[in-house]
């Protein structure tokens, strides 16, 4: 039976020819995701993009004109040659008039687990083949850590792996302290696909082995199985960690031998902990006032961590906050002071509970990767600085010790992602999004990003094409089979870019003479050769396709990060300037950033429960990953819709906070701050620290007045509320978790949810030349075809 894969699992089709598509998880998956069943509905949902479409105002006025109608105007459906001629013509016009640096093409998204039909890589390969663009650096998930950790531990393997495995933790660690918890919903997901879900089993095995878990989080639900919940105020983890470090030094529990052999800067940090708090110490009494945790519990926690084999985990969400580099750097310092880095099951890791594969003890084999040429412009921005680029309120932005120039952008080319989900402060993004001449979007559904485009090209879903699913942290290499025909006139991104490359004279460079099927085979054979070099034999291509999956071997022995370094730092140095763990970095200090100095420090969040702004907006909003979809994917289908309250995204609130505002379970309320407002459904929960509210990301952005910044979002997208200031000048990362709001009951009639239906279409007329050298005669566009059938 043919199989395929998504970021949330591997599955097979159980439907016969002529029957509606039905999908079910593979039998080997003991904890399958409920998201698998939603893909069949998604494929034919009314929000599916059926034909190429052009915004009516852009079609009438042409590129380079003001775009107040972007996001509000209807679309004109056109045929593929017309749409492709327009896109190729725009690329060529902008290249000739403004240069390739006027094109932003840093698409960010999770459109497919497939490694060939990976939209971001396809776009990068295409655009760099025709001269390059401004592209993106890092990611929203752990962008601050990606820049910080090379300065501290030499690379970013602690984020991507290999990291200390669950098998090592189960065997040796008796205490697991997790800052930010271990959310089960995140453990259902893996970039590159999931063969089988393993997080639940590993956590159960750890508890069965006698391990004890402590959840340090404002939410009990982040790790309900933990033996203890330390309900910390959001954004204060750095204060707690620094106090634990101080307690270890003050009580003589610091491992000074490890610090001397394996770190630099311990003395500077110890002095800061003792006197850096305006002459006082960053001790447990100080941290208790900041965090809301008892000082006695902070002291006993330090003793417990020093008295047993302890593993420290930080969820990725902690560094998505004001000064988000600091908790990660402080946690490295804490683990180093404990002296357990490199010991069996000890030390620390990042992202346990953030992805299914983190800690999965699988042999590291190469993953298939579609090659892309280097960007000829050499220009890139941190992905969270998108609006800064579009608005260009400054000519440069700081980043990792240098200044990045911000060119004027005339074209946005986006494929396979949804910045109106991922990005923060959406009303500010709307102002920037309106500025370029032309916005081109590939997608398979009418997301807010597609609705705010000028030219929309319908892309196939992953179940409508062949591919390879693979993650270095997952045990399975999955042969993704086409399980359904492309819906409507959808085409895969490779076909679209091939057609554009042909029009721009770069087809051979883009395709290298290979079809999509040729490329899938080529990537598999390249992966097979790489595996053979590591002593692992993969089956032949046809045998692998017939079997559907290849199961990678587990590690022969438990893996402990930094074990070789701990044994002999001189022969196994880290990639830092000193070769050791840098608790003080001369490099970072030399940058002179006041918001990220040379060692971990405490800086009060700009938005937090103790900030002056809390007098106006007294609730701290945490925006979490959803349980019923991945990011914004699958939002319109039944599983996601069933989780909503009166059609709005739920907001969890403590009963005490709700009572103070006259809110009851199931009410609709307005949440707002100075950046925006949205409607939500109220869900009472005692699993939250009072003063903290929580809602999932991913509800499709649905402003009551489309295209107008500041409009009420009627659906419940938290990113109309979050700020898009950078974590610091070092990384420019996302700081979405530092967000203050107020809530009030909604007493008016409820506006409809429109974003779960197709946008408005009109018949149109082409009256200008789509591209140099093409037919300039007038041409009637056909009336909208909403049947899903190819004409």
N, C-alpha and C positions, 0 to 999 in steps of 0.2 A: 504494500500500500504506500503511495507516495507521501513523503513528509515535507514539511517546510519549517521555518523557524521565525520567531520574532524576539524582540528584546525581553519578552515576558514568557517565553517557553517554546518548546519544540512540539509539533502537532502533526496530525495526519488528517486527510479528508476521508470522511466516512460516507460520503454521498455517491450515488451511482450516476452514470451519465444521464443527463436530462433532469435530474433532481436538483432542488435548491442546494447550494453549497452548505455543508455542515462540517465543522472542524472539532476535533477532540484531541486532548493531550496524549502524548505517547505513554504507553503503559509503564515505562521505567520511571516516570516522574511521580514521586510519592507525595508531592505537595504542589500540584499544578496551579497555575494562575487562572482565575475566573475570566481574565481578559481575553483568553483564546477564543471563546465563543462569540465575542462581539465583533470579530473581524468580518464575518460573513455579512452581518447587518451593515457594517461600515461600508463594505464594498459597493452596495447598491443604495446607500442612503441618499436622501434628496439633496444633501449638501455635496454630493460627488460632482466634481468638475467634469462635464461631459465633452465639451468642445473648447478649442482656443477661444479666448474672449478678450476684448479690448474695451477699456473704459470709454464711455461715449464722449465725455468732455475732452479726453486726450485725442480721440479720433477726430474730433471737430477742430480743436485749437492747435493740435500738434505739440511736439515736445518743446520744452523750454518756456512754456507759458505757466503762469501761476496755477496751482492745483488745489483750489479750495474744495473741489468736488471729490478729491481722492478719499475713498471710503464712503461716499454718499451717493455718487452717481450710478446709474444703471450701466450694464455692459452690453456690448454688441458681440454676438458670436460670429466667428469667421472660420474659414477653412485653414488647414495647416500651412499651405504655401504662403498665404497672405500673412499669417501671424509670424512665420519664420522670416519672411522678407522684412517685416517691420523691425523685428528684434535685431537681425543682422545689420540692417541699415542704421539703427540707432547706435549699435556698438561702433560701427565704422565712423559715423558722424562724430561721436564723442572722442574717439581715438584721434581723428584728424584735427578736430577743433580744440580739444582740451588736453589730450594725452591720456594714456591708460590710467594715470594716477587719479583721474576724475571718475573712475568706476570703482564702486565698492561691491565686492563679490565674496564676502566672508560668510557664506551661509552656515548657519548653526542649527542642527536639528538631529532628530533620531528617527528619520523617516523609514529606515530599514536596517535590520541586523545584517543584511547581506553585505559582503565585503567588496563585490564588484559594483553592484547598483547602490553604492553609498553616495547619496546625492552631493554631499559636501566635497568628497574627493573627485567626483565626476566634474563638478563645477570648477574646482581648482585646476584639474588637468586641462579643461577646455580654456579657461580664461588665461591661464599662464602660457598656453600654446599660442594665443593671439595677442600677447604683449603684456599681460599681467594686470594688476589692479591694486587696490588697498584691500588687504585681507585681515583675518582675525588671528589674534594670539590667545592661547590658553582657553579656558572654558568658564562657564558660570558655576559649575559644580564645585571646583576646588581651585579656582584661578589664583587666589591669594597664596595658597600653599605651593602652587606650581612654581612661583617666583621665589618664595622665601626658602624652601627646603634645600635647593642647591647651595645656598649660602651657609646653611647650617649643617647638613649631613651629606652634601656633595652631589645629590641627584634627587629624582622624584620617584624612585622605586617604591618608597613607602606608600605612594598613592596608587600606582599602577600594579605593583607587585614585581617580583615575589616578595611577600611579606611573611612574617611568622605565621605558620599554619595553624588551623584549628586543631589538628592532631597533636601538635606540640603543646598548645595551650591546654587541651584536655588532659594530656599526660602529666604536665608539670605545674601549671599555674593553679593556685588554690584561691586566688582573688582576682576578679575581673572587674575593673572600675571603668565604666563607660560614661564619658562626658557627651551628652546628647543622646544617650540611650542606644537601642538596637531596634529601630522600627521594622517590624515584620513586613510592612508594605514595601519598603525599599529592597528587602531581601528577595523579592519576587522578580527583580529586574537585573539585567546585565547587558552592558554595551557589547554588541557583537553576538547576542543571543544566549539563551539558557538551554542547555541540554536537559538537566534535571535540577530541581531546586533543592539546595542542601543546607541553607541557613538554619531552618527549624531543627533539623536532625543534629547538627553540630552543637547547637545551644542546649538541646536536650541531653546530648552525650556529655557535655561539660558539667551540667548539673548532676547527672547520674554518677559522674566520677567524683563528686564531692566538692565541685567548684562553687564558689559563692560569687554572685553578681551584685554590683551596686550601680543603680541608675542615677546619674547626676543630671537632672533635667527639669525644666519647668513642667514637664508632662509625664505623669505616671505611665501613660499609654505608650510612651517611647520604648519601654521595656517592661511590660506587665509581669513577666516571669521573674524579674529580678527580686532578690531577697530583701532589698532595701531601696527605697526611693528617697533621695536627697533633693528636695524641691528647691532648686536654686533659681534666683532671679535671672531672666534672660540677659545675656551679654556680660555676665560677671564671672564666667569660668576662669578667666585669667587671674582675677583677684584670688579665687580659691586656690588655684594651682601655685601662685606665688607664695601664698600663706603656707601651703604644704611644704614648699621648698624651704621657707624660713624655719618652719618647725623642725625639719630634718637637720638643718645646720645647727639650730639652737640646742637640740637635745643630743647631739653627738651621733646621730644615726646616718649622717651623710657618708657615702663610700668615697673617702678621699683618695684612696689608691686608684679607683677607676677614674675619678676626675683628673688626677695627675697624669695617668697613662693615656687616656682616651679623649680628653677634651682640652679646649683652650678657653680662657675667660671665666673660669669658675670663681676666681677671686674677685673679679669685678662684679659679677652677679651677686655673690655673697655680701659684698659691701653695700650694694644697692638695696638688697633685701633688708639689711640692718639699719640703714640710715637714710635711704632714698625717699622715704615718705615724709617729706618736709622735716627731715631730721629724725624722724621716728622709724619704726620697723613696720614692714608689711607682715604683721603677725596675725594670728588667728582672731584676736579681738578686733583688729581693724577689718579683716575679711568678713567677719560676722555681720558688721554693719552694712557692708556692701552687698553681700550675697543673700542675706536672710537666713543663713545656716548657723546653728549654735557654735560658738567658739570651742566648746568642749568636744563637739563632734568633729570639728576640723582637726583638733589635736589628736584625737583617738584614731581618726582615719589615717593620718600620717604614720602613726605607730603601727597600725595594721598593715599598711603597704610596705613598711620597712621590715616587718616581722615575718613575712611569708613571701613565697614566689608570687609576684603580682604582674598582671598585664594591664596596661593602660590603653584605652581606645578613645579616640576623638572622632565623633561623627563629622562628616564634611560640612554640615550646616553651621558649625561653630565658627568657621572662618568666613562664612558669608554674613558678616556683621561688621559694624564699625571697628576699625583696627583689627581686622580678622586675622592678621598674621600673628598677633600676640599670643592667643591661646595655644597655637601649634608650637611656637618657639618655646613658650613656657613649659609645655608638656614634654618636649624633648629634654629640657633642663631637669624637670622632675624625675624622668626616667633615668637620666644620667646621675643625678644625686643619689637616687636609690641604688645605683650600680648594677642594675639587672639587665641592661641592654646587652644582647647577645647570649644571655643564659637561656637554657631550654624553657620555652613557654613564657619567658619574661620580657621586659622592655615595653615597647609600645607599638601601636599601629594606628593608621588613619583609615576610616571608611568601613570598619566592621559595622554592619547594620546599614550601610549606605548602598551596597550592591550585593547581589547573590554570590559573586565569585570571590569577594575579599576573604582571604584566609583559606580558600579552597586549596588543598595540598595536591595540586595537579602538576605533572611534569611540564616545564616551560618549553613549548614548541613554537616555532614561528607561525604567525597568523598571516593569511593571505592579505596583501595590500596592493591596491591599484596604484602604480607609480604615477607621480605627477611632477612635471618640471618645476624648477625653482621659479619663484615670482620675479620676473625681470625688473619690476619697479622697486623691489626690496621694501615696500611699504606695508606695515601691519599695525593694527591697534589692538589692545586688550579688548576682548569681545564685549565686556561690560561698559566700554566707553563709546558705544555706537552713537548715542545721541550727541555726545561731545563732538564727534566727527561731523555729524550732519549739521548741527547748529553752528559749529566753528566759532564759538564765543571767544576762544583763545586760539592763537596760531599753533601752539604746541601744547603737549601734555607731558608730565614727567612719567618715567617708567624705568625702573631697575637701573638707576644711575645715569640715564640719558634723557634727552628730550625727543619726543616723537612729533614730527611735523604733521599738521592736519591739512591736507589739500582740500580744495573745494570739490564736493561730490556732485556730479551731474547725472549719475546713473546708479541705481541699486539693482543688483542681480541676485536674487535669492532663490535657492532651490532646496527643498526638503526640510524646511524648518519654519518656525513661527515666532518671530521676535515679539509679536504682540501677546505671546505667552511668556517667553523667557526673560524679556527685558523688564527693567524696573521703571517706575514713574512714567506710565504710558501716555499721560497727557503731554509731558515734555517730549517724549518720542514722537507723538503725533505732529508737534510743531516742526521737529527736524525732518520727519518723513515727508512732509509736504514740500520740501525745498528742492530736491533733485528734479531734473527734467523728466526722467522716465524711471519707472519701477517695473521690473520684470520678475515674475514669480512662477516657479514650477510647484505644483502641489496636486494631490488627488482629491482634496476636499476644500470647500470654501471657508477656510479659516479667516480670521480677521486680517492676517497678512495678505492673503489673496484678495480680499475685499478692498484693501488699501493699495492695490497695484494698478498699473496702467495696462499691462499686457499679462495675461494669465494663460499658462500652458498646462494642460492636464497631463499629469504623470501617473504611471501605473502604480498600483500597490505591490508590495513584496510578494503577495500570493498570486500575482499575475505574471510572474517571470521566474526564470531559473537563476540560482545564485549559490553562494557559499556563506554559511553562517559560522563564525569562529570568534572566540575570545580567548586570549591567553590565560584567563582565569577560569575557563570552563573546560570540562573534560571532553566535550563533543565537538567534532567537526561535522556539520550538518549539510547534506546535499539538499538545498532548497529547490523544490520542484514547483513548477507552475501548476497551481491547483485550480485556476479559473482563467477564462479569457479576459483580456483587458476590457474594462467597462467603458461604454461610450467610445470616444475616439482617443482614449488615453494612450500615450506612448512612453516608453521608458526614457530616462534622462540621457542615456548613451545615444539613443536614436536622435533625440532632440539636438544634442550637442554635435553629433555627426553632421546633421543637416545644416546647422549653423556654421560649423567649421568648413563645410563644402562651400558655402556662400562667401566665406571670408578667406578662401584659398589655403586652408590649413587642415583639410580632411586627413591626408596621409599622416601628418604629424600627430593628429589627435588619435586616430584609430590604429596606426601602425599596421594597417592592412588586415586587422582582425575584426570579426563580427563579435557581437555580445557573447555568443556561444563559444567562440574561439577564446575570448578573454577569460571566461569562467574556467575552461579547461587549462589555460595557461597559468592562471593563478593557483589552481590546485596542484599542477605539476611542479611549480616553483616551491610551493609549500611542502610537497612530498620530498623534494630534494633537500630542503632545509631540515626536515625531520630526520631523513636518513643520515645527515651529517651529525646528528645528535643520538644516533643509535636506535631510532624508532622507524619501523617500516610501515608506511601507509599503503593501502591497496591501490591497484590500478584505478584510473579514473572511472571506467565503466563499472567496475566492481563496486567502487564506493558509491556511485550514483544508484546502483541497484539496491545496495544495502541501506542507503539513506543516511547512515551516521557512521563515524569512526570514533571509538572511545579511546581517548588518550590514557596512558598509564598514570597511576598515582606515583608520588615521590617514593623512592625506596626507603628513605628515612625522613623523620620530621625535619622541616626546615625552620631555622631560627635566624631572623634578620640580624645582621651585624655579628654573627658568631665568629667568622674568620677575622674580622677587624678586632673584635675583643681579644681574641687569642694573641694577635701580634699586629698592633697598629702600624708598625714599620713596614711589614711585608704585605699587608692588605690595607693600604691607606684609603681613606675616603676621597672624594673628588673636591674637597674644600682646599683653599690655599694652604692650610696647615696640615692637611691630611687627616685631621681629627674632627670630632664634633665641635662646632664653634658656638659655644654659649655666648661668646662675644665675637662679633664679626667686624674686623677692621674695614672690610669692604663696604658693608652696609653702613657702618658709622661714617665712612668717608663720603657717602652720598649726601649727608647733611639733611636728611629728611626729619623734620620735627615729629611727624606722625609715624615714624618707624626708625627709631635710633638703633644703636649697635648691639643691643641685647634685649631680651624680653622685658617689657615694662607694663605698668598698669596705666591705662588712659580710660577715663570714664567715657562710655559711649555717648555720641552726640544725641542719639535718641534712645532713651532707656528710662526705666521707672524712676531713676533718681535725677534725671535731667530737668532743667527748668521748663522745657516744653511739656513735661508731664502734668503741669498745672492746668493746661488747656486740653491735653489729650492724655488721659490718665491710664489708658489700657495699652499694653504692649502686644502687638500683633505678630504672631509667628506664622509664616506661610510655609506649609509643608508639602511634601510630595503626596499626591493623591493615592487612594487605595483602589479606586474604581476605573482608573485609566492610567496611561503613562504620560506625564506632562499634560498637554492638551489633546493627545491622541485619544480617540474613541469617546470624546465628550458628548457627541450627539446621540450615541446609541443607548439601548435600554439600560445596561448595567450602570452607566454613569448617571443617566437621568433619574433612575430609581433612588439614587443616594441624595438627590436634591430635595429641598423643602419649598413647596409651592413654586417649583421651577428654579429656585435660587441655590447657589452653592451654600452648604451649611457652614456656619461659624460656631465653634464650640466656645462656651463661656461658662465660667463658674457660677453656680446658682446665686451666690451672694452678689456678684457683680450684676447679674441679670435682674435680681430683685431691686437693686438700687435704681435701675433704669426702667422698671415696670415692664420687663420683658418676660415672656413665658415661652416654654418649649414649643416650637413650631411656628412662632411668630416670624414675620418678615421685618427686618430692621435696616436702617441706613447706617453705614459705617463711613466715617469721613475723617479727613485731616486737611491741611492746607494744600495738598497736592491733588486730591480728588475725592470721589465718593462712589460707593456701590451699594447695591441691595444684597442682603444675605438672608438665609434662613437660620433661625436661632435653634441651637442644640445645647441643652444644659449638660454639663459634665463636671463631676467632682474630681476628675483626674487631672485637673489643671491647677496650677498655683493661682490663687486669687490675684487679679490684676493682669492676668495673661489671657489672651484669646487666641484661637488658632483656626485657620482655614486652609484648605488645600489650594494649591495653584492649579491652573489648567482649565477653569471655566472660560469658555470662549468670550473674548471681549465684545460687549454688546452695548455701546453707548446709546443713550436715548436720542441723541442728535448726532448721527454718524458724521465723522469728519470734523467735528468741532471739539477742540481740546477743552477739557473741563466739564464735558457732559457727564451726567450720572450714568455709570455702568449698571445696567439693570439685572445683570446675571451673577455677579459676585467674583470678579477678577481681582485678586488682592494687589496686583501690580499697578492698579490705579492709585494705590495708597503708599507703596514702598518708595523709598528714595533711591536715586541712582548716583549718589556721591561715591567716590572710590573708597575701598577699605583703607588705602593709604597711597602715598606717592610711589611706593615701591612696586606694587603690583597692579594698581587700578582695578582690583577685584570687585565683585558684587557684594554689597552690604545690605541685602534685602531684609535680613532678620532683625535689623535695628529699625523699628517702625512703631510709632505711637499713633493711636487713633481714639476716637470717641464713637459711641453708638447710641442711637435713639430709635424708638419704634417708628415704623412706617405706617402712617394713618391714611394715606391716599389710596386710590385704586392702583392695582398692580399693572405696570406696563408689560406688554407681551415680550416673550423671548423671540427675537427675530433671527438670531445668528444660527439657529438650528434648522433654518430653511434656506433654500437657494436665494441668492440676491435677485434683484430685478434685471430683466433683460429686455432689450428693444431691438427691432430691426433697424439697420443703419445703411449708410452709403459711404463707400470709400471714394474720396475725391482728391487724394494726393498720392504721390509716388511712394510706395512703401520703402524702397531701397534704390540706391543708384543703379540705373540700367534696367529696372523692371518696368512692367507695363503701367502706364500712367492713366489709362482710360478709367472713366467712372465705372464703379462696380457695385451692384446692390448686394448687401449682405442678407442672407436668408433669415427668415423669422426664427426665433429660438426653438431649438430641438431639445426637449426635456424628457424624451422617452428612454434615453440611454442606449438606443440603437444607433449604429453607424449608418448614416444616410447612403 
